[in-house]
Structure formats: C-alpha cells, structure tokens
Amino acid sequence: MVNATYVETSQDVLYYADDGTPYIYNLGDMAWVLASTALVWLMIPGVGLFYSGLLRRKNALSMIFLSVAGIAVGSFQWFFWGYSLAFSDTGSKFIGDLRYFCLKGVLADPSAGSSRIPALLFCVYQCMFCLITGVLAIGGFAERSKIGPVMVFLFCWLTLVYCPIANWTWNPNGWSFIMGGLDFAGGTPVHISSGTASLAIAIYLGKRRGYGTERLAYKPHNTAFVILGTVFLWFGWFGFNGGSALSANLRAVQACIVTNLAASVGGITWMLLDWRLERKFSAVGFCSGAISGLVGITPAAGFVGAPAAVAIGFVAGVACNFATKLKFLLRVDETLDVFASHGIGGMVGCVMTGLFAQASVAGFDGITEIPGGWFDHNYIQLGYQIADMVSGFAYSLVMTTIICWILHFIPGLRLRASEEAEIVGIDDAYLGEFAYDYVGTDPELRLHRIDSKPALTSGDVVADGPHTPVSGHDGEYSHEKVPHVGNAAAGGGRVDV
C-alpha cells in the first residue's frame, strides 16, 4: 500500500519511501503534467490526419488507422518493457534493464525526471512521447505496405531504437546525459530517430508503382485534413514542450512561448519560399513550415529565449523546405517527407541548441544549472550536440534497416504490399473500409482484371482462381485476385489518381 498523505498547509501530497524518506509532490505540477499527457496524446491522431491528407484518396484511411493502432501497440510495449528499458535506474549507459518489467514497482517513488512528481505520472507522460515517435516513423510505409506487419515492426522498433536513444538522452545513467548533451523535449529521441527511420523504411521498401511518372504527380487529396492535423499538433505541442519542464513553473511558460513563436516563424518562412515559385500562398506549405518550426524548437524549448526561437524557426523552415529535395538526389521515394521535416528539423534544433542555450533560461525552474551554449562561451556544448545528433541518426538508420530485413525473411511479416494491393489501394486491400462513403477506382485495375467477379478480400488472402504473375518488390508471383472494376472504371465512378 502506498504510504501517502497530504501536507496540512499546502495540501500537497506527502509520500514516505520504504526507508522513511519523505517526498512532497506538488499538486499543481502533477495537474500540469497530467494535462500535458492529454495534449501529447491528441497529437498522435493529428499526425494521422496530417499524413492522410497528403496521400491519395484510396490510401487515406490506412494512415489514420495506423496512428490510432499505434497508440495501442506502443502503449502495450511501454507497459511490457519499454519504460524499464528507457528509464530504469539500474541500467547501462546505452539501455535500461528489466527492473520495471510490466511496470512492476513503478508507483509513488520520485521520478527520474523530477522529484516533485511520482514515477507513475512520469511513466504515463513519457509513454506519450514513445507513442508519437513510433507513429511519426511509420509515415515511411505510406501507400505501399501491409497493415499487420507494420504493427509488428512498430513494437520491435520502439524496443530496439526508441528506448535505447531515450535512455542515453534522458536517463541520468545515459551516456549523452552524462556527457552533457542538452535535449529538452526530444530532438534526437523523437524527431531525428523517427525521421531517419522513415528514410530507412523508404529505402528498404523501394519506390511506389508509377514513381517518376505523372501517376504520382498528385496534390494532397484533402488539404482540410492537413490543416486539422497541424492544428492538433500545434495545440498538443504546448504539452509536448511545456510539459517537459515537469512542473507548472516559469520554465514551462517560457517553453510554451518559444514553441508558439518558432512554429509561427517556420510557417511564414516555408510559405514565402513556396510563394517565390508560383506566386501563390500554400496552405500545405504553411502547415509544413509550422511543423518544421515546432520540430526545430523541441530540443531547445527549455534552454533558449524568444530571439533564439525566431532564429530557430527561420532556419528550420528554410532547411526543411530545401531538404524535401534530398529524396530526389538520393532517389528515394520518401512519400511524406518525414525525414525532411523531422529528421533535418531535429538536426537543426539539436545544433542550434548548442549555439543558443542560455544558463539563465534553464534556471527559470529554480533548479536546473547548465553552462550554456556557444554564445555563452561554452564552446564544447556544440560538440556534445553534434555527437548526440550523429549517433542518433546513425543508430536509427542502421537498426531500422536491420529490423526491416529481419521481418522480410519471416513468413507473413514481409512489409511491402503486393502490386495489386497498391493499385486498388491499401484501404480496400487490407482494411476493407474507406475514409469516405465512396471511393474512386484506379483505371490501372483494367490492366489487371481477371474475370467479372470481385475476389480481392485481403491484400494477402489467396482467392480461388488462377494466380497472377506481377513484378512486385521481390520479383515473386502474387497469389491474389484483382476485383473487376465494374462501372466505376468504365466511367460510372470517380477516378482516383
């Protein structure tokens, strides 16, 4: 039984550890972290909406579904061993042990992040970071992956990639934490790791059918979804960055101010960069820039002032905008530009934290002491930030690639969808449902029609009838039947491009 009571004067929680040591948990801090937990949770379906709006209509539901399914998979992983691997206080410099396996012993003891809140609250707050990182990473699977294997991938990726990076960044035992790396809310564990993972996934999967042709020269199918997703993300980011102070104090207020400012500057910057090309303002461009500014300020939010936030928002907007061209240079079909927005944006934020970090801002909470950054004449800090950034990028790239290829050789867990499933759409092939009450049929289906009866019940289910040879990801034969397109393909339905 938890040995807790209330302080008579302040009504804060008074907890006595097993050895009799008293700890006071501030109710205001607990309330703020609980509210921030809910705010970060809201960001996750926001990611799904943002991704969905950028895709074609026939794949819209799959990304929304994976965002909410990712909450379930990630929550179980965090309960099972994720929290222990990231934040156990008896682990190594690189990964934790299983001391808190299945949350055993995670109760009212002081948390790893702050002695003013209990470990149980810290655990559920950090769970939200785990969830959104995984959902960001699986953006690399858009439009050409099976649903079931992606959820298996997510469990493995959170275990082997996110938890180790979170351990070395935020756990007091972690090598980057001990070295002196500064990462307030997840530049490396969240954004660099997920953006790099998306790049590695895209390299493994190969290009979508029709890549390099007019077939994939489409505009986002639902700009309203893109804006709504951005709204959820921007709104939730106040809990993402402000909540990372783990206290309702001046540092949390400052983090919220710079978060809003960097997002605003990033959005305007990207929008103007796009305006110079077509002399038209772009809602999608503004949203992309706002996300870039939010990503850039994330590692710096509790360490910098407002002028630095303007600089970070501007540089992140410019860098991420031009980084969208990297996929053409690398010849990688990175559908949603997750690496450009989150990977490059996280790197920008990590480096600029080393430049602009201020000892005075970090001390707004009355506890934190840092030597500052480059402009505080602590020149070595930039080296620490670069070391943390490069290690996160390299580790995520290599480990994500290894996970993808291990799953590739396990029966039933190969990630790439069949050619027919890609043509008919991931929604129909693997979910059997659509984002809307109607769906357009791709004219390409006419090339693959076998008979007059719909037979594709699942992207992986073998239907009765002849087998169809296709040139898929691995050059093997597909054992799937393609549905007759009916009147839609003949002109009676909406055509989806």
Solvent accessible surface area in square Angstrom, and as a share of the most:
residue,aa,sasa,rsa
1,M,243,1.08
2,V,66,0.38
3,N,88,0.45
4,A,49,0.38
5,T,66,0.39
6,Y,130,0.49
7,V,32,0.19
8,E,159,0.71
9,T,130,0.75
10,S,61,0.39
11,Q,96,0.43
12,D,20,0.10
13,V,24,0.14
14,L,30,0.15
15,Y,17,0.06
16,Y,79,0.30
17,A,18,0.14
18,D,155,0.80
19,D,118,0.61
20,G,44,0.42
21,T,52,0.30
22,P,77,0.49
23,Y,65,0.25
24,I,93,0.47
25,Y,2,0.01
26,N,40,0.20
27,L,71,0.35
28,G,38,0.37
29,D,3,0.01
30,M,41,0.18
31,A,60,0.46
32,W,59,0.21
33,V,0,0.00
34,L,98,0.49
35,A,48,0.37
36,S,0,0.00
37,T,15,0.09
38,A,65,0.50
39,L,30,0.15
40,V,0,0.00
41,W,106,0.37
42,L,51,0.25
43,M,1,0.00
44,I,0,0.00
45,P,21,0.13
46,G,0,0.00
47,V,2,0.01
48,G,0,0.00
49,L,24,0.12
50,F,21,0.09
51,Y,7,0.03
52,S,0,0.00
53,G,0,0.00
54,L,30,0.15
55,L,0,0.00
56,R,9,0.03
57,R,39,0.14
58,K,6,0.03
59,N,1,0.00
60,A,0,0.00
61,L,34,0.17
62,S,2,0.02
63,M,5,0.02
64,I,39,0.20
65,F,67,0.28
66,L,7,0.04
67,S,1,0.01
68,V,69,0.40
69,A,13,0.10
70,G,1,0.01
71,I,21,0.11
72,A,66,0.51
73,V,28,0.16
74,G,0,0.00
75,S,42,0.27
76,F,107,0.45
77,Q,0,0.00
78,W,5,0.02
79,F,83,0.35
80,F,55,0.23
81,W,69,0.24
82,G,0,0.00
83,Y,6,0.02
84,S,0,0.00
85,L,17,0.08
86,A,0,0.00
87,F,5,0.02
88,S,0,0.00
89,D,80,0.42
90,T,78,0.46
91,G,21,0.20
92,S,56,0.36
93,K,107,0.45
94,F,121,0.50
95,I,63,0.32
96,G,7,0.06
97,D,53,0.27
98,L,90,0.45
99,R,124,0.45
100,Y,33,0.13
101,F,78,0.33
102,C,44,0.26
103,L,50,0.25
104,K,154,0.65
105,G,46,0.44
106,V,4,0.02
107,L,100,0.50
108,A,16,0.12
109,D,62,0.32
110,P,38,0.24
111,S,13,0.08
112,A,42,0.33
113,G,42,0.41
114,S,22,0.14
115,S,68,0.44
116,R,91,0.33
117,I,0,0.00
118,P,13,0.08
119,A,12,0.09
120,L,90,0.45
121,L,13,0.06
122,F,6,0.03
123,C,5,0.03
124,V,59,0.34
125,Y,1,0.00
126,Q,14,0.06
127,C,11,0.06
128,M,15,0.06
129,F,1,0.01
130,C,0,0.00
131,L,2,0.01
132,I,3,0.02
133,T,0,0.00
134,G,0,0.00
135,V,3,0.02
136,L,5,0.03
137,A,0,0.00
138,I,2,0.01
139,G,0,0.00
140,G,0,0.00
141,F,4,0.02
142,A,1,0.01
143,E,3,0.01
144,R,0,0.00
145,S,5,0.04
146,K,31,0.13
147,I,12,0.06
148,G,37,0.35
149,P,10,0.06
150,V,1,0.00
151,M,52,0.23
152,V,57,0.33
153,F,0,0.00
154,L,3,0.01
155,F,48,0.20
156,C,37,0.22
157,W,0,0.00
158,L,1,0.00
159,T,13,0.08
160,L,75,0.37
161,V,0,0.00
162,Y,0,0.00
163,C,0,0.00
164,P,8,0.05
165,I,0,0.00
166,A,0,0.00
167,N,0,0.00
168,W,14,0.05
169,T,8,0.05
170,W,39,0.14
171,N,1,0.01
172,P,63,0.40
173,N,45,0.23
174,G,0,0.00
175,W,54,0.19
176,S,2,0.01
177,F,98,0.41
178,I,102,0.52
179,M,56,0.25
180,G,27,0.26
181,G,16,0.15
182,L,18,0.09
183,D,14,0.07
184,F,21,0.09
185,A,1,0.00
186,G,0,0.00
187,G,0,0.00
188,T,0,0.00
189,P,0,0.00
190,V,0,0.00
191,H,1,0.01
192,I,0,0.00
193,S,0,0.00
194,S,0,0.00
195,G,0,0.00
196,T,0,0.00
197,A,0,0.00
198,S,0,0.00
199,L,13,0.06
200,A,1,0.01
201,I,0,0.00
202,A,2,0.01
203,I,99,0.50
204,Y,9,0.03
205,L,0,0.00
206,G,26,0.25
207,K,92,0.39
208,R,20,0.07
209,R,68,0.25
210,G,25,0.24
211,Y,61,0.23
212,G,71,0.69
213,T,76,0.44
214,E,151,0.68
215,R,62,0.23
216,L,23,0.11
217,A,71,0.55
218,Y,49,0.19
219,K,173,0.73
220,P,42,0.26
221,H,42,0.19
222,N,29,0.15
223,T,53,0.31
224,A,67,0.52
225,F,43,0.18
226,V,0,0.00
227,I,75,0.38
228,L,76,0.38
229,G,0,0.00
230,T,5,0.03
231,V,79,0.45
232,F,53,0.22
233,L,9,0.04
234,W,49,0.17
235,F,108,0.45
236,G,0,0.00
237,W,3,0.01
238,F,56,0.23
239,G,0,0.00
240,F,1,0.00
241,N,0,0.00
242,G,0,0.00
243,G,0,0.00
244,S,20,0.13
245,A,15,0.12
246,L,16,0.08
247,S,7,0.05
248,A,64,0.49
249,N,36,0.18
250,L,122,0.61
251,R,17,0.06
252,A,5,0.04
253,V,81,0.46
254,Q,26,0.11
255,A,0,0.00
256,C,28,0.17
257,I,87,0.44
258,V,0,0.00
259,T,0,0.00
260,N,66,0.34
261,L,54,0.27
262,A,0,0.00
263,A,0,0.00
264,S,34,0.22
265,V,29,0.17
266,G,0,0.00
267,G,0,0.00
268,I,87,0.44
269,T,13,0.07
270,W,20,0.07
271,M,41,0.18
272,L,89,0.44
273,L,31,0.16
274,D,36,0.18
275,W,93,0.33
276,R,104,0.38
277,L,115,0.57
278,E,127,0.57
279,R,148,0.54
280,K,144,0.61
281,F,133,0.56
282,S,36,0.23
283,A,48,0.37
284,V,33,0.19
285,G,3,0.03
286,F,61,0.25
287,C,5,0.03
288,S,16,0.10
289,G,0,0.00
290,A,0,0.00
291,I,5,0.02
292,S,0,0.00
293,G,0,0.00
294,L,0,0.00
295,V,0,0.00
296,G,0,0.00
297,I,0,0.00
298,T,0,0.00
299,P,0,0.00
300,A,0,0.00
301,A,0,0.00
302,G,0,0.00
303,F,13,0.06
304,V,0,0.00
305,G,9,0.09
306,A,36,0.28
307,P,112,0.70
308,A,7,0.06
309,A,0,0.00
310,V,64,0.37
311,A,32,0.25
312,I,0,0.00
313,G,0,0.00
314,F,109,0.46
315,V,56,0.32
316,A,0,0.00
317,G,0,0.00
318,V,42,0.24
319,A,29,0.23
320,C,0,0.00
321,N,8,0.04
322,F,98,0.41
323,A,9,0.07
324,T,21,0.12
325,K,97,0.41
326,L,57,0.29
327,K,39,0.16
328,F,122,0.51
329,L,139,0.69
330,L,96,0.48
331,R,189,0.69
332,V,16,0.09
333,D,3,0.02
334,E,5,0.02
335,T,18,0.11
336,L,14,0.07
337,D,32,0.17
338,V,1,0.01
339,F,17,0.07
340,A,4,0.03
341,S,15,0.10
342,H,11,0.05
343,G,0,0.00
344,I,30,0.15
345,G,0,0.00
346,G,0,0.00
347,M,35,0.16
348,V,21,0.12
349,G,0,0.00
350,C,1,0.00
351,V,43,0.24
352,M,17,0.07
353,T,0,0.00
354,G,0,0.00
355,L,42,0.21
356,F,49,0.20
357,A,1,0.01
358,Q,64,0.28
359,A,42,0.33
360,S,73,0.47
361,V,7,0.04
362,A,0,0.00
363,G,29,0.28
364,F,83,0.34
365,D,28,0.15
366,G,71,0.68
367,I,124,0.63
368,T,38,0.22
369,E,164,0.73
370,I,24,0.12
371,P,93,0.59
372,G,0,0.00
373,G,0,0.00
374,W,100,0.35
375,F,122,0.51
376,D,59,0.30
377,H,136,0.61
378,N,24,0.12
379,Y,114,0.43
380,I,102,0.52
381,Q,2,0.01
382,L,34,0.17
383,G,36,0.34
384,Y,59,0.23
385,Q,1,0.01
386,I,72,0.36
387,A,43,0.34
388,D,4,0.02
389,M,26,0.12
390,V,79,0.45
391,S,31,0.20
392,G,0,0.00
393,F,59,0.25
394,A,46,0.36
395,Y,64,0.24
396,S,0,0.00
397,L,50,0.25
398,V,83,0.48
399,M,39,0.17
400,T,0,0.00
401,T,50,0.29
402,I,78,0.40
403,I,5,0.02
404,C,0,0.00
405,W,106,0.37
406,I,98,0.50
407,L,6,0.03
408,H,15,0.07
409,F,146,0.61
410,I,69,0.35
411,P,129,0.81
412,G,68,0.65
413,L,41,0.20
414,R,57,0.21
415,L,0,0.00
416,R,27,0.10
417,A,4,0.03
418,S,20,0.13
419,E,18,0.08
420,E,0,0.00
421,A,0,0.00
422,E,7,0.03
423,I,2,0.01
424,V,17,0.10
425,G,0,0.00
426,I,4,0.02
427,D,1,0.01
428,D,42,0.22
429,A,1,0.01
430,Y,38,0.14
431,L,40,0.20
432,G,50,0.48
433,E,107,0.48
434,F,74,0.31
435,A,33,0.26
436,Y,54,0.20
437,D,140,0.73
438,Y,105,0.40
439,V,46,0.27
440,G,4,0.04
441,T,27,0.16
442,D,3,0.01
443,P,32,0.20
444,E,22,0.10
445,L,3,0.02
446,R,118,0.43
447,L,139,0.69
448,H,31,0.14
449,R,115,0.42
450,I,60,0.30
451,D,60,0.31
452,S,80,0.52
453,K,148,0.63
454,P,104,0.66
455,A,20,0.15
456,L,23,0.11
457,T,105,0.61
458,S,27,0.17
459,G,0,0.00
460,D,73,0.38
461,V,74,0.42
462,V,87,0.50
463,A,19,0.15
464,D,139,0.72
465,G,43,0.41
466,P,86,0.54
467,H,104,0.46
468,T,20,0.12
469,P,87,0.55
470,V,22,0.13
471,S,93,0.60
472,G,31,0.29
473,H,63,0.28
474,D,58,0.30
475,G,61,0.59
476,E,100,0.45
477,Y,150,0.57
478,S,11,0.07
479,H,85,0.38
480,E,12,0.06
481,K,8,0.03
482,V,1,0.01
483,P,19,0.12
484,H,56,0.25
485,V,12,0.07
486,G,27,0.26
487,N,123,0.63
488,A,25,0.19
489,A,8,0.06
490,A,86,0.67
491,G,64,0.61
492,G,64,0.62
493,G,30,0.29
494,R,132,0.48
495,V,77,0.44
496,D,11,0.06
497,V,91,0.52
